[in-house]
Amino acid sequence: MLKIILIVAALALVGFLAFVATRPDHFRIERSTRIAAPPEQVHALINDFHQFNRWNPWRLKDPATVDLYGPKSAGPGARYGWESKELGVGSMEIMESTPGQRVLLKLDFIKPFEAHNQAEFLLKTEADGATLVSWSMYGPSNFMSKLMGVVIGMDKMVGPDFEVGLANLKKIAETRS
């Protein structure tokens, strides 16, 4: 009887792992909000890592995070890294920036898991002068990412932090208006 249970458990595990392997090779998470402030003002809060960290949901989770700013902290080529017991180790670099419209970031996570993704902020001017901000993150899904996606769900894991970050950004931008 024990032998049958072990065989069934092994087959279930193999089936589960085979299912995980069939998951998409890329992921994308996105959230949006409307901010009652002009796009240029919102862009300035995203395009400068010193300003970014005023509303960055992960940075606010661990006040003991060690911030590592590059010689340039705003615009294309700007770099920011972090070291944290809670958040791990990683870095961001602004790859592209169009004032009032877009910021593209390269994200490199080193610990606790290595991952290399991109984040993009798109800003669209609304008829009343407000800004619709869309924040997305996308990248490849290796087997471990696929497994985490099946068990936890990348959207459920990261999406709520995007929502908190956008709410923080909204509060700061609207306070400045």
C-alpha positions, -999 to 999 in steps of 0.1 A, spaced: 0 0 0 28 24 9 45 17 -24 13 26 -43 10 59 -24 46 68 -31 41 60 -68 10 81 -70 27 110 -52 57 108 -75 34 108 -106 15 138 -92 48 156 -85 60 149 -121 27 160 -135 28 192 -115 63 200 -126 54 193 -162 25 217 -159 48 243 -144 72 239 -174 43 246 -198 36 281 -183 45 312 -204 82 321 -208 75 358 -201 54 377 -175 38 411 -174 22 429 -144 6 463 -148 -14 488 -127 -27 523 -135 -40 553 -117 -52 588 -125 -32 617 -109 -45 652 -107 -11 668 -117 5 676 -150 26 648 -167 59 668 -163 54 669 -126 47 632 -123 76 624 -146 100 643 -123 90 620 -94 97 589 -115 128 600 -135 150 609 -105 158 581 -81 160 604 -51 124 614 -58 114 578 -68 124 566 -34 100 590 -17 71 568 -30 88 535 -39 67 509 -20 96 485 -15 120 511 -2 94 523 23 90 487 37 126 486 51 139 519 65 173 501 71 178 497 34 213 508 22 208 531 -8 235 532 -34 231 560 -59 253 563 -90 270 595 -100 239 604 -119 205 600 -102 181 613 -129 175 606 -166 190 580 -189 221 564 -174 210 571 -138 216 541 -115 203 532 -81 211 500 -60 198 487 -27 210 463 -1 184 451 25 179 421 48 142 422 40 143 432 3 175 416 -9 200 431 -32 195 447 -66 198 477 -89 179 498 -114 190 519 -143 170 544 -163 174 532 -199 151 557 -217 132 588 -206 108 611 -225 98 640 -204 61 639 -195 56 606 -213 77 576 -204 105 562 -182 120 527 -190 140 510 -163 163 480 -163 159 460 -131 185 436 -118 176 415 -88 206 396 -73 193 383 -39 173 365 -27 166 354 -63 183 365 -95 161 381 -121 165 406 -149 134 425 -158 122 459 -172 98 483 -156 80 510 -177 60 540 -167 37 555 -193 22 589 -187 -8 601 -207 -23 636 -205 -60 636 -198 -83 663 -212 -84 681 -179 -46 682 -176 -44 653 -152 -21 623 -159 -30 587 -164 0 567 -151 6 531 -161 33 511 -143 43 477 -157 70 452 -151 78 424 -175 105 400 -183 115 363 -188 101 335 -166 127 309 -158 115 276 -142 117 290 -106 96 321 -117 71 298 -134 68 277 -102 63 308 -80 38 321 -106 18 289 -103 20 286 -65 16 323 -56 9 342 -88 33 370 -99 4 394 -102 -7 387 -66 28 389 -54 38 422 -70 5 439 -81 -5 451 -46 29 468 -42 24 486 -75 -10 498 -62 6 511 -30 34 527 -50 10 545 -73 -11 557 -44 21 571 -28 30 587 -61 -5 602 -64 -4 616 -29 30 633 -34 22 646 -69 -12 660 -60 2 676 -28 27 695 -50 0 707 -75 
